[in-house]
Amino acid sequence: MEWSLTQNKLLAFHRLMRTDKPIGALLLLWPTLWALWVATPGVPQLWILAVFGRGCLADARCWMCVVNDYADRKFDGHVKRTANRPLPSGAVTEKEARALFVVLVLISFLLVLTLNTMTILLSIAALALAWVYPFMKRYTHLPQVVLGAAFGWSIPMAFAAVSESVPLSCWLMFLANILWAVAYDTQYAMVDRDDDVKDWH
């Protein structure tokens, strides 16, 4: 495979990772900061804040978007809102998307390796949830629940990083985040309702 990091290719990667649309990163960041402050008796350590902040605003959010678009690449071309995404439009190849995913996950994992063992183990579950979410759209009418779990998994990770424990309060926050995600993602999904009905019936 020949690599050509032209300006157009870099812009396509930028769009694939959704770094041009920060709202998703903020939806990931807010519950994480909430958990860090609740778990910490005072102000969270600067390094822990930096790791989780970068993970939410850059690495984790980006590779979650790459996974989502890769899984949906054969469907996005039939939906008006997503037809011009980098994969269905051909701006990014499948091999390039896979390579980008690997690089982003490695960066995320290297950052997590600076934290404690419990957080590292929980990060593996985070990767699994993010990987499973886009495929659940084919098998359940409530993929938003899985999305909420994937987006909220930073909550137990934050508690683990601060206190090496995941108390009941952590899981109540996690459940609240799932319900929040179900609400906002259901509303977001309604934009594609007509195209989804056409493609799946």
Backbone as CSV, one residue per row, in Angstrom:
resi,resn,N_x,N_y,N_z,CA_x,CA_y,CA_z,C_x,C_y,C_z
1,MET,0.842,-1.186,0.000,0.000,0.000,0.000,0.883,1.245,0.000
2,GLU,0.648,2.139,-0.912,1.402,3.372,-0.977,0.738,4.425,-0.096
3,TRP,1.567,5.111,0.688,1.047,6.162,1.552,1.324,7.507,0.916
4,SER,0.325,8.332,0.871,0.472,9.674,0.313,-0.261,10.644,1.230
5,LEU,0.481,11.241,2.160,-0.135,12.144,3.124,-0.239,13.549,2.541
6,THR,-1.056,13.658,1.522,-1.319,14.957,0.927,-2.253,15.745,1.833
7,GLN,-2.434,17.013,1.496,-3.332,17.837,2.296,-4.751,17.271,2.280
8,ASN,-5.200,16.795,1.115,-6.547,16.224,1.020,-6.687,14.964,1.871
9,LYS,-5.622,14.152,1.892,-5.665,12.927,2.697,-5.713,13.257,4.188
10,LEU,-4.919,14.222,4.601,-4.926,14.628,6.004,-6.281,15.196,6.409
11,LEU,-6.894,15.953,5.515,-8.231,16.485,5.782,-9.256,15.352,5.884
12,ALA,-9.069,14.317,5.058,-9.973,13.161,5.112,-9.824,12.422,6.443
13,PHE,-8.577,12.251,6.916,-8.353,11.642,8.233,-8.991,12.500,9.330
14,HIS,-8.835,13.805,9.185,-9.420,14.767,10.128,-10.930,14.565,10.224
15,ARG,-11.582,14.397,9.086,-13.029,14.184,9.055,-13.402,12.800,9.580
16,LEU,-12.586,11.791,9.267,-12.861,10.432,9.733,-12.805,10.356,11.260
17,MET,-11.881,11.097,11.852,-11.740,11.099,13.312,-12.695,12.077,13.988
18,ARG,-13.456,12.838,13.188,-14.424,13.830,13.678,-13.771,14.940,14.504
19,THR,-12.507,15.214,14.243,-11.875,16.313,14.965,-12.412,17.665,14.506
20,ASP,-13.208,17.644,13.434,-13.875,18.872,12.989,-15.221,19.064,13.688
21,LYS,-15.642,18.064,14.494,-16.931,18.130,15.195,-16.706,17.753,16.667
22,PRO,-16.359,18.720,17.491,-15.933,18.411,18.865,-17.045,18.028,19.833
23,ILE,-18.316,18.149,19.444,-19.391,17.890,20.401,-19.327,16.469,20.960
24,GLY,-18.976,15.496,20.111,-18.876,14.115,20.584,-17.798,13.948,21.638
25,ALA,-16.683,14.655,21.456,-15.608,14.592,22.442,-16.058,15.184,23.772
26,LEU,-16.856,16.238,23.706,-17.352,16.860,24.935,-18.339,15.944,25.659
27,LEU,-19.149,15.211,24.888,-20.077,14.254,25.500,-19.329,13.135,26.219
28,LEU,-18.120,12.869,25.767,-17.259,11.881,26.423,-16.523,12.499,27.612
29,LEU,-16.140,13.765,27.467,-15.331,14.434,28.491,-16.122,14.792,29.744
30,TRP,-17.339,15.323,29.581,-18.100,15.807,30.741,-18.313,14.739,31.819
31,PRO,-18.803,13.534,31.464,-18.969,12.505,32.509,-17.639,12.087,33.137
32,THR,-16.571,12.141,32.336,-15.252,11.758,32.844,-14.774,12.742,33.905
33,LEU,-14.897,14.033,33.607,-14.497,15.050,34.584,-15.363,14.958,35.840
34,TRP,-16.646,14.723,35.633,-17.576,14.545,36.755,-17.080,13.417,37.660
35,ALA,-16.742,12.288,37.062,-16.274,11.133,37.833,-14.957,11.423,38.540
36,LEU,-14.035,12.090,37.858,-12.740,12.393,38.470,-12.902,13.267,39.708
37,TRP,-13.786,14.255,39.621,-13.958,15.150,40.766,-14.726,14.477,41.904
38,VAL,-15.691,13.628,41.566,-16.424,12.909,42.617,-15.507,11.904,43.318
39,ALA,-14.651,11.250,42.547,-13.781,10.208,43.101,-12.626,10.774,43.918
40,THR,-12.282,12.043,43.674,-11.104,12.632,44.303,-11.478,13.474,45.521
41,PRO,-10.842,13.259,46.655,-11.050,14.137,47.814,-10.254,15.431,47.639
42,GLY,-10.739,16.287,46.773,-10.019,17.513,46.438,-9.927,17.659,44.933
43,VAL,-8.759,18.072,44.459,-8.541,18.258,43.024,-7.787,17.052,42.472
44,PRO,-8.230,16.489,41.329,-7.524,15.341,40.739,-6.076,15.683,40.398
45,GLN,-5.218,14.672,40.434,-3.822,14.874,40.051,-3.738,15.363,38.610
46,LEU,-2.788,16.238,38.364,-2.659,16.855,37.044,-2.431,15.814,35.949
47,TRP,-1.591,14.800,36.233,-1.302,13.802,35.206,-2.543,12.975,34.864
48,ILE,-3.321,12.603,35.871,-4.553,11.849,35.619,-5.521,12.693,34.795
49,LEU,-5.635,13.972,35.137,-6.475,14.878,34.342,-5.992,14.952,32.902
50,ALA,-4.676,15.022,32.723,-4.111,15.129,31.380,-4.385,13.871,30.561
51,VAL,-4.206,12.707,31.174,-4.433,11.443,30.462,-5.890,11.311,30.040
52,PHE,-6.802,11.541,30.967,-8.221,11.406,30.639,-8.693,12.527,29.719
53,GLY,-8.161,13.720,29.906,-8.537,14.825,29.027,-8.117,14.578,27.595
54,ARG,-6.878,14.139,27.406,-6.427,13.844,26.050,-7.193,12.662,25.467
55,GLY,-7.427,11.654,26.287,-8.158,10.488,25.803,-9.542,10.841,25.308
56,CYS,-10.241,11.693,26.069,-11.611,12.069,25.683,-11.632,13.020,24.500
57,LEU,-10.739,14.002,24.497,-10.772,15.034,23.464,-10.073,14.612,22.181
58,ALA,-9.199,13.620,22.268,-8.436,13.241,21.076,-8.493,11.739,20.820
59,ASP,-7.605,10.987,21.424,-7.367,9.602,21.020,-8.596,8.698,21.059
60,ALA,-9.206,8.525,22.235,-10.319,7.575,22.353,-11.500,7.991,21.491
61,ARG,-11.865,9.242,21.559,-12.971,9.741,20.734,-12.678,9.486,19.258
62,CYS,-11.441,9.712,18.837,-11.085,9.557,17.423,-11.177,8.108,16.974
63,TRP,-10.603,7.178,17.769,-10.652,5.791,17.290,-12.050,5.207,17.379
64,MET,-12.878,5.722,18.292,-14.274,5.281,18.327,-14.999,5.691,17.042
65,CYS,-14.698,6.877,16.541,-15.309,7.334,15.288,-14.814,6.515,14.105
66,VAL,-13.532,6.178,14.111,-12.979,5.365,13.023,-13.649,3.993,13.005
67,VAL,-13.797,3.369,14.174,-14.466,2.067,14.265,-15.896,2.162,13.761
68,ASN,-16.605,3.186,14.187,-18.001,3.362,13.790,-18.137,3.485,12.276
69,ASP,-17.305,4.326,11.679,-17.402,4.533,10.233,-16.948,3.305,9.455
70,TYR,-15.963,2.593,9.989,-15.508,1.375,9.312,-16.617,0.326,9.322
71,ALA,-17.276,0.171,10.456,-18.357,-0.818,10.559,-19.534,-0.462,9.659
72,ASP,-19.787,0.833,9.499,-20.955,1.296,8.729,-20.626,1.669,7.289
73,ARG,-19.412,1.362,6.838,-18.965,1.859,5.537,-19.855,1.427,4.381
74,LYS,-20.480,0.247,4.476,-21.319,-0.247,3.380,-22.744,0.280,3.461
75,PHE,-23.073,0.925,4.572,-24.420,1.482,4.760,-24.442,2.998,4.608
76,ASP,-23.336,3.644,4.999,-23.316,5.107,5.017,-23.546,5.733,3.649
77,GLY,-23.150,5.043,2.602,-23.341,5.577,1.260,-24.797,5.706,0.853
78,HIS,-25.687,5.007,1.571,-27.119,5.039,1.249,-27.899,6.020,2.122
79,VAL,-27.195,6.690,3.021,-27.840,7.636,3.936,-27.374,9.043,3.586
80,LYS,-28.320,9.924,3.395,-27.994,11.277,2.935,-26.970,11.963,3.834
81,ARG,-27.157,11.864,5.152,-26.284,12.571,6.094,-24.851,12.054,6.069
82,THR,-24.669,10.759,5.752,-23.352,10.133,5.874,-22.706,9.756,4.542
83,ALA,-23.385,10.021,3.439,-22.894,9.570,2.130,-21.526,10.142,1.774
84,ASN,-21.217,11.323,2.283,-19.942,11.964,1.945,-18.853,11.735,2.986
85,ARG,-19.071,10.822,3.901,-18.022,10.501,4.861,-16.812,9.913,4.132
86,PRO,-15.620,10.001,4.718,-14.397,9.596,4.009,-14.392,8.173,3.464
87,LEU,-14.938,7.200,4.193,-14.901,5.816,3.705,-15.870,5.564,2.556
88,PRO,-17.155,5.874,2.669,-18.047,5.631,1.526,-17.724,6.485,0.310
89,SER,-17.126,7.659,0.533,-16.788,8.530,-0.600,-15.469,8.148,-1.258
90,GLY,-14.686,7.276,-0.603,-13.411,6.842,-1.162,-12.239,7.737,-0.815
91,ALA,-12.459,8.760,0.009,-11.368,9.662,0.386,-10.343,8.958,1.272
92,VAL,-10.802,7.937,2.018,-9.925,7.105,2.843,-10.219,5.651,2.506
93,THR,-9.175,4.847,2.304,-9.374,3.435,1.993,-9.587,2.636,3.282
94,GLU,-10.073,1.415,3.129,-10.286,0.559,4.299,-8.965,0.255,5.011
95,LYS,-7.902,0.026,4.246,-6.595,-0.247,4.851,-6.094,0.954,5.640
96,GLU,-6.285,2.135,5.079,-5.856,3.346,5.781,-6.642,3.537,7.077
97,ALA,-7.931,3.253,7.034,-8.761,3.383,8.239,-8.305,2.401,9.317
98,ARG,-8.000,1.168,8.908,-7.529,0.172,9.884,-6.196,0.602,10.498
99,ALA,-5.300,1.112,9.664,-3.995,1.559,10.161,-4.147,2.739,11.118
100,LEU,-5.019,3.665,10.780,-5.264,4.815,11.647,-5.828,4.368,12.991
101,PHE,-6.740,3.411,12.956,-7.318,2.867,14.190,-6.231,2.285,15.085
102,VAL,-5.340,1.494,14.512,-4.273,0.857,15.292,-3.377,1.913,15.936
103,VAL,-3.005,2.926,15.170,-2.141,3.994,15.699,-2.814,4.711,16.868
104,LEU,-4.088,5.052,16.698,-4.810,5.778,17.744,-4.982,4.934,19.010
105,VAL,-5.281,3.651,18.836,-5.428,2.763,19.995,-4.096,2.607,20.726
106,LEU,-3.007,2.491,19.983,-1.689,2.363,20.612,-1.349,3.603,21.434
107,ILE,-1.645,4.775,20.893,-1.392,6.014,21.636,-2.209,6.029,22.928
108,SER,-3.490,5.660,22.803,-4.356,5.618,23.986,-3.818,4.644,25.028
109,PHE,-3.405,3.462,24.563,-2.947,2.430,25.496,-1.645,2.834,26.174
110,LEU,-0.761,3.504,25.443,0.490,3.972,26.039,0.217,4.966,27.161
111,LEU,-0.784,5.807,26.972,-1.161,6.750,28.026,-1.743,6.014,29.234
112,VAL,-2.620,5.046,28.968,-3.244,4.296,30.063,-2.201,3.501,30.848
113,LEU,-1.147,3.062,30.188,-0.098,2.294,30.867,0.592,3.090,31.970
114,THR,0.430,4.409,31.972,1.027,5.227,33.030,0.155,5.236,34.289
115,LEU,-1.032,4.630,34.211,-1.953,4.587,35.348,-1.863,3.225,36.038
116,ASN,-2.725,2.980,37.016,-2.621,1.736,37.786,-3.214,0.536,37.039
117,THR,-2.985,-0.650,37.602,-3.369,-1.896,36.931,-4.872,-2.003,36.709
118,MET,-5.670,-1.603,37.691,-7.121,-1.693,37.541,-7.607,-0.852,36.360
119,THR,-7.042,0.329,36.207,-7.434,1.199,35.091,-7.026,0.588,33.757
120,ILE,-5.864,-0.023,33.725,-5.398,-0.676,32.495,-6.353,-1.802,32.100
121,LEU,-6.751,-2.620,33.068,-7.676,-3.721,32.776,-9.034,-3.197,32.313
122,LEU,-9.513,-2.142,32.949,-10.792,-1.558,32.540,-10.713,-0.964,31.138
123,SER,-9.532,-0.503,30.744,-9.387,0.079,29.401,-9.594,-0.969,28.310
124,ILE,-9.297,-2.222,28.611,-9.523,-3.298,27.637,-11.020,-3.471,27.397
125,ALA,-11.798,-3.388,28.474,-13.255,-3.448,28.332,-13.778,-2.248,27.554
126,ALA,-13.151,-1.086,27.742,-13.551,0.114,26.996,-13.376,-0.098,25.497
127,LEU,-12.256,-0.696,25.119,-12.005,-0.987,23.708,-13.049,-1.954,23.167
128,ALA,-13.380,-2.976,23.945,-14.377,-3.962,23.508,-15.746,-3.318,23.310
129,LEU,-16.161,-2.469,24.238,-17.462,-1.801,24.122,-17.517,-0.904,22.896
130,ALA,-16.456,-0.144,22.681,-16.429,0.759,21.528,-16.429,-0.016,20.216
131,TRP,-15.783,-1.174,20.205,-15.729,-1.997,18.997,-17.083,-2.638,18.708
132,VAL,-17.772,-3.068,19.760,-19.053,-3.768,19.604,-20.183,-2.825,19.206
133,TYR,-20.158,-1.590,19.723,-21.293,-0.677,19.538,-21.807,-0.569,18.106
134,PRO,-20.983,-0.246,17.099,-21.559,-0.059,15.758,-22.196,-1.310,15.179
135,PHE,-21.708,-2.476,15.578,-22.282,-3.721,15.063,-23.610,-4.061,15.737
136,MET,-23.839,-3.511,16.927,-25.102,-3.760,17.625,-26.283,-3.120,16.905
137,LYS,-26.007,-2.158,16.039,-27.084,-1.521,15.270,-27.810,-2.535,14.389
138,ARG,-27.137,-3.632,14.066,-27.738,-4.656,13.208,-28.574,-5.664,13.993
139,TYR,-28.379,-5.730,15.317,-28.977,-6.817,16.089,-29.933,-6.367,17.192
140,THR,-29.999,-5.088,17.460,-30.885,-4.611,18.522,-31.492,-3.269,18.135
141,HIS,-32.661,-2.988,18.695,-33.296,-1.693,18.477,-32.799,-0.656,19.477
142,LEU,-31.919,-1.057,20.377,-31.409,-0.131,21.390,-29.874,-0.095,21.413
143,PRO,-29.242,0.171,20.274,-27.774,0.271,20.297,-27.297,1.448,21.138
144,GLN,-28.224,2.395,21.405,-27.858,3.554,22.222,-27.425,3.139,23.629
145,VAL,-27.955,2.011,24.110,-27.555,1.522,25.433,-26.075,1.139,25.419
146,VAL,-25.660,0.481,24.346,-24.251,0.092,24.221,-23.386,1.332,24.041
147,LEU,-23.879,2.303,23.257,-23.148,3.559,23.100,-22.975,4.245,24.453
148,GLY,-24.054,4.272,25.241,-23.970,4.885,26.561,-22.961,4.190,27.452
149,ALA,-22.910,2.857,27.356,-21.926,2.105,28.140,-20.510,2.417,27.672
150,ALA,-20.324,2.509,26.349,-18.999,2.817,25.799,-18.556,4.223,26.189
151,PHE,-19.474,5.191,26.051,-19.140,6.571,26.386,-18.997,6.760,27.899
152,GLY,-19.698,5.944,28.676,-19.646,6.093,30.126,-18.594,5.251,30.812
153,TRP,-17.901,4.395,30.052,-16.932,3.508,30.687,-15.754,4.274,31.277
154,SER,-15.571,5.502,30.847,-14.523,6.333,31.443,-14.831,6.636,32.910
155,ILE,-16.093,6.481,33.319,-16.464,6.744,34.720,-15.818,5.721,35.661
156,PRO,-16.027,4.402,35.466,-15.294,3.458,36.330,-13.780,3.549,36.152
157,MET,-13.328,3.878,34.947,-11.886,4.047,34.744,-11.354,5.211,35.574
158,ALA,-12.123,6.296,35.636,-11.696,7.461,36.416,-11.632,7.127,37.903
159,PHE,-12.657,6.443,38.403,-12.642,6.034,39.811,-11.451,5.119,40.088
160,ALA,-11.206,4.184,39.187,-10.089,3.254,39.375,-8.754,3.988,39.378
161,ALA,-8.611,4.964,38.491,-7.353,5.706,38.399,-7.075,6.507,39.663
162,VAL,-8.138,7.027,40.277,-7.984,7.872,41.463,-7.867,7.042,42.741
163,SER,-8.749,6.044,42.893,-8.852,5.352,44.183,-8.650,3.843,44.123
164,GLU,-8.423,3.316,42.905,-8.291,1.863,42.720,-9.505,1.116,43.258
165,SER,-10.674,1.717,43.081,-11.922,1.074,43.483,-13.044,1.596,42.599
166,VAL,-14.126,0.810,42.520,-15.303,1.233,41.747,-16.532,1.053,42.644
167,PRO,-16.804,2.019,43.515,-17.889,1.898,44.488,-19.265,2.020,43.843
168,LEU,-20.291,1.850,44.657,-21.667,1.929,44.172,-21.952,3.268,43.506
169,SER,-21.438,4.350,44.069,-21.670,5.675,43.481,-21.161,5.745,42.047
170,CYS,-20.074,5.044,41.770,-19.526,4.984,40.413,-20.526,4.354,39.456
171,TRP,-21.121,3.240,39.858,-22.051,2.530,38.973,-23.371,3.275,38.822
172,LEU,-23.770,4.034,39.838,-24.963,4.875,39.698,-24.713,5.989,38.681
173,MET,-23.523,6.566,38.716,-23.159,7.582,37.723,-23.093,6.967,36.327
174,PHE,-22.556,5.766,36.256,-22.468,5.052,34.981,-23.858,4.809,34.400
175,LEU,-24.800,4.368,35.234,-26.175,4.142,34.792,-26.821,5.447,34.336
176,ALA,-26.603,6.515,35.082,-27.153,7.818,34.698,-26.617,8.255,33.341
177,ASN,-25.345,7.985,33.093,-24.749,8.361,31.814,-25.349,7.555,30.663
178,ILE,-25.635,6.275,30.903,-26.275,5.456,29.869,-27.639,6.031,29.512
179,LEU,-28.430,6.387,30.516,-29.760,6.955,30.262,-29.656,8.273,29.505
180,TRP,-28.685,9.080,29.859,-28.449,10.350,29.163,-28.095,10.094,27.697
181,ALA,-27.202,9.134,27.454,-26.789,8.819,26.086,-27.948,8.275,25.259
182,VAL,-28.787,7.438,25.866,-29.963,6.921,25.157,-30.848,8.074,24.709
183,ALA,-31.021,9.072,25.563,-31.867,10.219,25.227,-31.291,11.018,24.072
184,TYR,-30.019,11.423,24.167,-29.486,12.297,23.112,-29.219,11.540,21.818
185,ASP,-28.826,10.262,21.894,-28.537,9.541,20.659,-29.812,9.126,19.932
186,THR,-30.894,8.881,20.662,-32.173,8.586,20.014,-32.653,9.800,19.229
187,GLN,-32.529,10.964,19.828,-32.911,12.195,19.125,-32.041,12.398,17.890
188,TYR,-30.741,12.154,18.027,-29.805,12.308,16.911,-30.134,11.325,15.790
189,ALA,-30.507,10.095,16.151,-30.788,9.058,15.157,-32.026,9.363,14.325
190,MET,-32.932,10.172,14.848,-34.158,10.477,14.116,-33.893,11.220,12.811
191,VAL,-32.733,11.848,12.702,-32.360,12.537,11.460,-32.318,11.552,10.297
192,ASP,-31.888,10.316,10.577,-31.711,9.301,9.532,-32.907,8.367,9.403
193,ARG,-34.000,8.657,10.060,-35.111,7.711,10.131,-35.602,7.280,8.752
194,ASP,-35.848,8.223,7.863,-36.396,7.877,6.550,-35.451,6.980,5.764
195,ASP,-34.146,7.301,5.793,-33.168,6.473,5.080,-33.050,5.093,5.715
196,ASP,-33.104,5.030,7.044,-32.997,3.740,7.732,-34.183,2.837,7.402
197,VAL,-35.375,3.403,7.387,-36.573,2.621,7.058,-36.470,2.072,5.640
198,LYS,-35.992,2.891,4.734,-35.861,2.484,3.331,-34.839,1.357,3.175
199,ASP,-33.698,1.461,3.879,-32.625,0.484,3.714,-32.899,-0.843,4.403
200,TRP,-33.666,-0.824,5.504,-33.835,-2.038,6.302,-35.167,-2.725,6.082
201,HIS,-36.004,-2.201,5.202,-37.291,-2.851,4.945,-37.467,-3.112,3.447
